Amino acid sequence: MLYLLNSPILTAYGTYKFKKLSKEEVVAMLKNELWVSVIGHQATADFLSQELDMEIPANRQAIKMERGDRAIVFRLYGRFPEGKILSREELENFDYELALLERVE
C-alpha cells in the first residue's frame, strides 16, 4: 500500500528506508499508483492539494505499515508550540520536504 502522511512517523516496529523525493516524483507516484491519504488535518490536505495540483483528502485514519508498504511523507521544517494546528496560510510560510518512507522488514 502507498500512504500519504503528514509527518515521518513509524507506525510499527521494523526496518525502514527514508529518502527525499522531488515534487515531480511525488506527483508521478500519486498519478500512477493506488494510494490512501491519512493526512489528519484539513489545512494540510488543502495545502498539499494546491502544491501537488491534485485533490488530497483529509483523513484521520490510523495505519500500521506492513512489510512492503510505502508512505509519501510531508515533513515541515521547524518546531511549533505544543498543540498548535497550522492553517493553510501559515503552512505557506514554512519550508518543507517530501520523502518516501518504506517498511522493508
N, C-alpha and C positions, 0 to 999 in steps of 0.2 A: 504494500500500500504506500502511496505517496501522500503525505500530510502537508499542510501549510500551518506553521506555528508562529506565534508572536514572541517567542523567546527561546533561547537554546536551553532546553530542559531535557534531562534524561528521564524518560518515563518508565524505565525498567532497568534492572541490572543487566549488564552485558558489556560488550566491546563495541565502540563506536568509532566512526571516522567523521571528521568535520572539516569541510573545506569551503572557502569563499567562492561565490558564484557572481557572475555579472547579471545585470538586469535582463539582458538579452537571453542568457542561458535559462533564467527562471521562466521567462515568457514562453520560450520554446518548450520547456518541460511541461508547463501548465496547459499549453495548447495541444500537446501530443500525447498526454497520459491522463489516466483517470486519477483524480485527486480529491481529497476531502479537506476543507478548511476547518481548522479548530482554532481560528483567531477569536479570542474571547471577548474582545471589545469592539463595539461598532465603529468608533473613531479610527481604530487601526485598520479595520476592514475597509472603511471608506478611503483612508489614505492609500492603502495598497491598491485598491481598485483604480484610483487616479494614477498612481505611479506605474502600474503594470498595464494600464489601459484595458482592463477586463474586470468583470464582476467578481469580487471576492466577498463571499457572505461571512457574516459573523456567526460563530457557533461555539458555545461554551461547553462543548463535549470534552470529557476526559478521555485520554487514549493511553494505551500501553503498547509501545512499539515492540514488534516481534522481529526475529532474525530476518533480514532482507528488507524490512520496512525502511523507508526514507522519509525525511521531512525537509522541506524548504523552510528555513528559519529567517524571520525578520528580527534583526538584532540592533537595537538602538544603542548608541554610544552615550555613556553618562549614567549618573545615579540620580534618582528622583526622590523626593520626600516620600516617606512611608505612606502607603495608601493612595498616592497621587495617581489619578487616571487622567492621562493626557487627552486633550481634544485634538481633532484633525489639524486645526490651525497650529497648535503647539507642536505636533509631530513634524510639521513642515520646517521648524526651526532647529531640528536636531539632525546630526549625521547618523547614518545607519548603514548596515551592510546586509546582504542576503547571502545565505550559506546553505550548504547541504549537509544534513546530519543523517548518517546511515548506520543502522544497527547491523554489525557484521557477525556478531556471535552472541 
